[in-house]
Amino acid sequence: MMSSAIASVFRGTIIHSLELETVQILHNAALGVSHLGSIVFVRPDVDTDDKFNLIQQEYGFESNKVVNLGNKFLIPGFIDTHAHAPQYHNAGTGTDLPLLKWLEKYTFPVESKFRDLSFAKNVYTKVVDRMLKNGTTTCCYYATIHLDASLLLADIVTERGQRGFIGKVCMDRHSPDHYVETTEDSIRNTRQFVEQLQARGNPLVQPIVTPRFAPSCTDSLMHDLGKLARERNTLVQSHISENLDEVQWVKSLYPNLNSYAEVYKHFDLLTNKTIMAHCVHLSDQELDLFKQQEASIAHCPQSNFTLGSGALDVRKVLSKNIKIGLGSDVSGGYSASLLSAVRDTTKCSNAVLFGDRTHKTLGYEAAFYLATVGGSKVVCMEDKLGNFVEGKYFDAQVIDPYVQGGPFDVFADDTPKDIFQKFIFLGDDRNVNSVYVNGKKVI
């Protein structure tokens, strides 16, 4: 049981999502957080000191525990369901090639450098700090094939206080000579990585089994990774159907299986704990298989635009009741801010509309839901994260729309919803006043 002893109380405007299409704005609200980081109470319309004093008497907290938000507002932390930590080195560069050529020219060469732990520490420290400053409280990270560097990333995420799922990447074929593992090394090091990280006992930082994608993993490796994920009860992350050339390549590698999605299912890597990035070109039958297997999708619109991969029909995914969240996909996506993914989700939906005039587009409120509640479902923590509901962990951002030198202006007749919308479309890390993970202030 979580303790109800109050560590802090936030008083002011609170904004979160309970359903896809609607953002809930709680005015003059009070939210209490326990010493163990869980939300003890959420009370709207505490618009007088007398009402607040009644809450204070009920829970017995001291006045110095109260954080008055003033003109700021509270939103949930963002959940990035797909990011390549080592590729942050290349963020904002190398956007001139499609996926497979991009991997060969830019990505594999930089990832191979992470055998050097000093190089790895520099990049990993910067990417985790950047993610946190942009309000990402939970992130699914791909590391590299290197065991020590992957553990180093876990150390940095732990030190910074972020919630993270860390994956040592696995690839034992169709990879450059300077960046490839043997099958034996891959499974041995991955097992060691998973066991060591779980043995640390930090619930905030957990391993996630990470075959890069089907073309880069032999059947033997895929089989063993599926077995490992079952044995150690971990999440799984990989890529699927990002690019049409990739889809054809997989078809040539597995002519006896019906689809790309069937490949992962065949190796027990498409389960209710699986996060598949992109999914742009999945067939209706594959989407039905995702639903059947209760697998999740990490939607990465910025990357899909940048590398020319295509536009995922998120509305179709939602209509099939498949779990879906957002991913930055650094560095295919050039921004480490999940706000960029929120904005590009609306653009991607409009792009689908251009080819299908019956398509119902997704607005910013739905995109915000996907970045918070949607992400919580993808990482199998919907009962613990995503919004401000009693009993969930307090992962949050305090947003300051009036910050000096900020990216947008607020006018006298702007409503709280207007201001929130301006933050979604115009805001950046300058507006992120502070960040909390599990009730602890980390920024």
C-alpha positions in Angstrom: 0.0 0.0 0.0 1.2 3.5 -0.8 1.5 5.9 2.1 -1.0 8.7 2.3 1.4 11.0 4.3 1.5 14.2 2.3 4.9 15.4 0.9 3.6 18.2 -1.2 0.4 19.9 -2.3 -0.1 21.8 -5.6 -2.7 24.5 -5.8 -3.8 26.1 -9.1 -4.7 25.1 -12.6 -4.4 21.4 -13.5 -4.7 20.1 -17.1 -4.9 16.5 -18.1 -6.8 13.9 -20.2 -9.3 11.3 -19.2 -10.5 10.6 -22.7 -9.2 10.9 -26.2 -10.8 14.0 -27.6 -11.1 16.2 -24.5 -8.6 17.9 -22.3 -9.9 18.4 -18.8 -9.0 21.7 -17.1 -9.4 21.8 -13.3 -9.6 25.4 -12.1 -8.5 26.3 -8.5 -7.6 22.7 -7.9 -5.6 21.1 -5.1 -3.5 18.0 -5.6 -1.7 16.1 -2.9 1.3 13.9 -3.3 2.5 11.3 -0.8 6.1 10.7 0.4 6.1 7.6 -1.9 5.3 9.7 -5.0 1.6 8.8 -5.4 -1.3 11.1 -5.9 -3.4 11.1 -2.7 -6.2 13.5 -3.6 -7.3 15.7 -6.5 -9.9 18.3 -5.6 -11.3 20.8 -8.2 -12.8 24.2 -7.5 -11.0 24.9 -4.2 -11.5 28.6 -4.9 -11.4 29.9 -1.3 -9.0 29.6 1.5 -11.8 28.2 3.7 -12.2 25.3 1.2 -8.5 24.7 1.1 -8.2 24.9 4.9 -10.7 22.1 5.2 -8.5 19.9 2.9 -5.5 20.8 5.0 -7.3 19.8 8.2 -8.4 16.5 6.6 -4.9 15.5 5.6 -2.9 17.3 8.2 -0.1 18.8 6.0 1.9 21.9 6.9 1.6 25.1 4.9 5.2 24.9 3.8 4.2 21.8 1.8 2.0 23.9 -0.5 3.2 24.9 -4.0 1.1 27.7 -5.3 1.1 27.5 -9.1 -0.1 31.1 -9.6 -0.2 31.8 -13.4 1.5 28.5 -14.1 -0.3 25.2 -14.7 0.3 21.5 -14.1 0.3 18.8 -16.8 1.3 15.2 -16.8 4.9 14.3 -17.8 5.3 13.1 -21.4 5.8 9.5 -22.2 8.2 9.0 -25.1 7.6 5.4 -26.4 10.4 5.3 -28.9 13.8 7.1 -28.8 17.4 6.1 -29.8 19.6 7.6 -27.2 22.9 7.2 -29.1 21.4 8.9 -32.2 21.0 12.1 -30.3 24.6 12.8 -31.4 23.1 13.2 -35.0 19.9 15.0 -34.1 19.2 17.7 -36.6 21.5 16.3 -39.3 21.4 13.6 -41.9 17.8 14.0 -43.0 18.5 13.6 -46.7 18.1 9.8 -47.1 15.4 7.1 -46.8 15.6 4.7 -43.9 17.9 1.9 -45.0 20.5 4.2 -46.7 20.2 6.5 -43.7 21.0 3.7 -41.3 24.1 2.7 -43.3 25.5 6.2 -43.8 24.7 8.0 -40.6 23.3 5.8 -37.8 25.5 2.7 -37.7 28.8 4.6 -37.8 27.8 6.8 -34.8 26.3 3.9 -32.8 29.5 1.9 -33.3 31.4 4.7 -31.4 29.6 3.8 -28.2 32.2 1.1 -27.4 34.1 4.2 -26.1 32.5 4.8 -22.7 33.7 8.4 -22.5 32.0 9.1 -25.8 28.9 7.3 -24.6 28.7 9.2 -21.3 28.9 12.6 -23.1 26.1 11.8 -25.5 23.9 9.9 -23.0 24.1 12.6 -20.3 23.1 15.2 -22.8 20.1 13.3 -24.3 18.7 12.4 -20.9 19.0 16.0 -19.7 17.4 17.3 -22.9 14.5 14.9 -22.6 13.8 15.9 -19.0 14.1 19.6 -19.7 11.4 19.0 -22.3 9.1 17.3 -19.9 9.6 13.7 -20.8 9.3 11.9 -17.5 9.2 8.4 -19.0 11.2 7.2 -22.1 11.7 4.0 -23.9 15.4 4.1 -24.9 17.3 2.1 -27.5 21.0 2.0 -26.6 23.5 0.2 -28.7 24.9 -3.4 -29.0 27.5 -2.6 -26.3 26.8 -4.1 -22.8 28.8 -1.6 -20.8 27.5 1.5 -22.6 23.9 0.2 -22.2 24.4 -0.2 -18.5 25.9 3.3 -18.5 22.8 4.7 -20.0 20.7 3.0 -17.3 23.1 4.6 -14.7 22.5 8.1 -16.1 18.7 7.7 -16.3 18.8 6.5 -12.7 21.0 9.4 -11.6 18.8 12.0 -13.2 15.7 10.5 -11.7 13.9 9.8 -15.0 11.6 6.8 -15.5 13.1 4.7 -18.3 13.0 1.4 -20.2 16.5 0.7 -21.4 17.2 -1.7 -24.3 20.6 -3.1 -25.3 20.2 -3.3 -29.1 20.5 -6.8 -30.7 21.7 -7.3 -34.2 23.7 -10.3 -35.5 23.2 -10.1 -39.3 22.8 -7.7 -42.3 24.9 -5.2 -40.3 28.2 -3.5 -41.1 31.4 -5.3 -40.0 32.2 -2.5 -37.5 28.8 -2.8 -35.8 27.5 -6.3 -35.4 27.4 -9.1 -32.8 27.7 -12.8 -32.9 24.5 -14.6 -32.0 26.1 -16.0 -28.9 27.4 -12.6 -27.7 24.1 -10.9 -28.4 22.0 -13.2 -26.3 24.6 -13.6 -23.5 25.1 -9.9 -23.2 21.4 -9.2 -23.4 20.6 -11.7 -20.7 23.4 -10.2 -18.5 22.1 -6.7 -19.1 18.5 -7.7 -18.2 19.5 -9.6 -15.1 21.9 -6.9 -13.9 19.4 -4.1 -14.3 16.6 -6.1 -12.7 18.9 -7.0 -9.8 19.3 -3.3 -9.0 15.7 -3.2 -7.8 15.0 0.3 -9.1 11.4 0.3 -10.2 11.9 3.5 -12.2 14.6 2.0 -14.6 13.8 -1.3 -16.2 15.3 -3.4 -19.1 13.4 -3.8 -22.3 14.3 -6.6 -24.8 15.3 -4.9 -28.0 15.8 -6.8 -31.3 16.6 -3.9 -33.7 14.3 -5.2 -36.4 13.7 -8.5 -38.0 16.2 -8.1 -40.9 19.1 -7.5 -38.5 18.4 -10.5 -36.2 18.8 -14.2 -37.1 16.0 -16.7 -36.4 18.1 -18.1 -33.5 18.5 -14.7 -31.9 14.9 -13.8 -32.3 13.8 -17.1 -30.8 16.1 -16.6 -27.8 15.0 -13.0 -27.3 11.4 -14.0 -27.2 12.2 -16.7 -24.6 14.3 -14.2 -22.5 11.4 -11.6 -22.5 9.0 -14.3 -21.3 11.4 -15.6 -18.6 12.3 -12.2 -17.2 8.8 -10.7 -17.8 10.1 -7.6 -19.6 8.7 -5.4 -22.3 9.9 -5.8 -25.9 10.6 -3.0 -28.4 11.4 -3.2 -32.1 10.6 -1.7 -35.5 8.0 -2.7 -38.1 6.8 -1.5 -41.4 8.4 1.9 -41.3 9.4 1.9 -45.0 8.2 0.1 -48.1 11.7 -1.2 -49.0 12.0 -2.6 -45.5 8.6 -4.4 -45.9 9.7 -6.0 -49.1 13.0 -7.0 -47.6 11.3 -8.8 -44.8 9.0 -10.5 -47.3 12.0 -11.8 -49.1 13.6 -13.1 -45.9 10.5 -14.8 -44.7 8.6 -16.0 -47.8 6.7 -18.7 -45.8 5.2 -16.3 -43.3 2.1 -14.2 -44.2 3.3 -10.8 -43.1 5.9 -8.8 -41.2 3.8 -8.9 -38.1 3.6 -12.6 -38.4 7.4 -12.8 -38.2 7.5 -11.2 -34.7 4.5 -13.4 -33.6 6.3 -16.5 -34.9 9.2 -15.8 -32.5 6.9 -14.8 -29.6 7.9 -11.2 -29.9 4.5 -9.8 -30.6 2.7 -9.9 -27.2 0.8 -7.6 -24.8 4.2 -6.3 -23.7 5.5 -5.4 -27.1 6.0 -1.9 -28.4 6.4 -1.7 -32.2 7.6 1.6 -33.7 6.2 3.2 -36.8 3.7 0.6 -38.3 3.1 2.9 -41.2 2.5 0.2 -43.8 0.7 -2.5 -41.7 -2.1 -4.2 -43.5 -5.6 -4.4 -42.0 -4.9 -8.1 -41.2 -1.7 -7.1 -39.4 -3.5 -4.5 -37.4 -6.0 -7.2 -36.4 -3.1 -9.3 -35.3 -1.8 -6.5 -33.2 -5.2 -6.2 -31.6 -5.4 -10.0 -31.0 -1.9 -10.0 -29.5 -2.6 -6.8 -27.5 0.6 -5.3 -28.9 1.3 -1.6 -28.9 2.3 1.0 -31.5 4.8 3.9 -31.0 3.7 6.6 -33.5 6.7 8.6 -34.7 5.3 11.2 -37.2 8.3 13.5 -37.3 10.7 10.7 -38.2 8.2 9.3 -40.8 8.0 12.7 -42.5 11.8 13.4 -42.3 12.8 10.0 -43.8 9.9 10.0 -46.3 8.5 6.8 -44.8 4.8 7.6 -44.9 1.8 8.7 -42.8 0.3 6.3 -40.3 -3.5 6.4 -40.1 -3.8 6.8 -36.3 -7.6 7.0 -36.5 -7.7 3.6 -38.0 -5.4 2.2 -35.3 -7.7 3.8 -32.6 -10.8 2.4 -34.3 -9.4 -1.1 -33.8 -8.8 -0.3 -30.1 -5.0 -0.9 -30.4 -2.8 0.7 -27.8 -0.8 3.6 -29.3 1.5 6.4 -28.0 3.9 8.9 -29.4 7.7 8.6 -29.9 10.3 11.2 -30.8 12.4 8.6 -32.6 15.6 10.7 -32.2 17.4 11.1 -34.5 15.1 10.0 -37.4 13.0 12.6 -35.6 15.2 15.7 -35.2 13.7 16.9 -32.0 13.9 15.3 -28.5 10.8 17.2 -27.5 7.6 15.2 -27.5 5.7 18.5 -28.1 7.1 18.2 -31.6 5.5 14.7 -31.9 2.2 16.1 -30.6 2.2 18.8 -33.3 3.3 16.4 -36.0 0.6 13.9 -35.0 -2.0 16.5 -36.0 -0.1 17.2 -39.3 0.1 13.5 -40.0 -3.6 13.1 -39.5 -4.2 16.0 -42.0 -1.8 14.3 -44.4 -4.0 11.2 -44.3 -7.0 13.5 -45.0 -5.4 14.7 -48.2 -5.7 11.2 -49.6 -9.0 10.2 -47.9 -11.6 13.0 -47.6 -13.7 10.8 -45.3 -10.9 10.7 -42.7 -11.7 12.3 -39.3 -8.6 14.2 -38.3 -7.0 14.2 -34.9 -6.8 17.5 -33.1 -4.3 18.7 -30.5 -6.3 17.4 -27.6 -6.2 13.8 -29.0 -2.5 14.2 -29.7 -1.9 15.3 -26.1 -3.8 12.3 -24.9 -1.6 10.0 -26.9 1.5 11.7 -25.5 0.3 11.0 -21.9 -2.4 8.5 -21.4 -1.7 6.7 -24.7 1.9 6.3 -23.7 1.0 4.9 -20.3 -1.0 2.1 -22.0 1.9 1.4 -24.4 4.3 0.8 -21.5 1.7 -1.2 -19.6 1.4 1.4 -16.8 -2.0 2.8 -17.5 -3.0 2.2 -13.9 0.1 4.2 -12.6 0.8 7.0 -15.2 -0.7 9.3 -17.7 -3.0 11.6 -15.8 -3.8 13.0 -12.4 -5.9 10.3 -10.9 -5.8 9.3 -7.2 -3.4 6.4 -6.7 -1.3 7.0 -9.8 2.3 8.2 -9.6 2.9 12.0 -9.7 4.9 12.4 -12.9 4.3 16.0 -13.9 5.4 19.2 -15.5 4.8 22.8 -14.2 4.3 25.0 -17.3 5.0 28.7 -17.2 3.3 30.5 -20.1 4.5 33.8 -19.0 8.2 33.0 -18.8 10.4 36.0 -19.7 11.6 35.7 -23.3 9.3 32.8 -23.9 8.2 31.5 -27.3 4.6 32.9 -27.3 2.5 35.8 -25.9 -0.5 35.6 -23.7 -3.2 38.3 -24.1 -5.8 39.5 -21.5 -8.8 37.8 -23.1 -7.0 34.4 -23.5 -8.8 31.6 -21.7 -6.9 28.8 -19.9 -7.7 26.6 -22.8 -6.3 29.2 -25.3 -3.1 29.4 -23.2 -2.8 25.6 -23.1 -3.3 25.4 -26.9 -0.6 28.0 -27.4 1.8 26.0 -25.3 1.0 22.9 -27.4 1.7 24.6 -30.7 4.2 27.3 -29.7 5.8 26.2 -26.4 9.2 24.8 -25.8 11.6 23.9 -22.9 11.6 27.6 -21.8 8.1 27.1 -20.6 8.9 24.0 -18.5 9.4 25.5 -15.1 9.9 22.2 -13.2 9.6 18.5 -13.7 8.6 15.8 -11.2 9.0 12.0 -11.5 7.4 9.8 -8.8 6.8 12.9 -6.7 10.4 13.9 -6.7 11.5 17.2 -8.3 14.1 16.4 -11.0 14.2 19.7 -12.9 
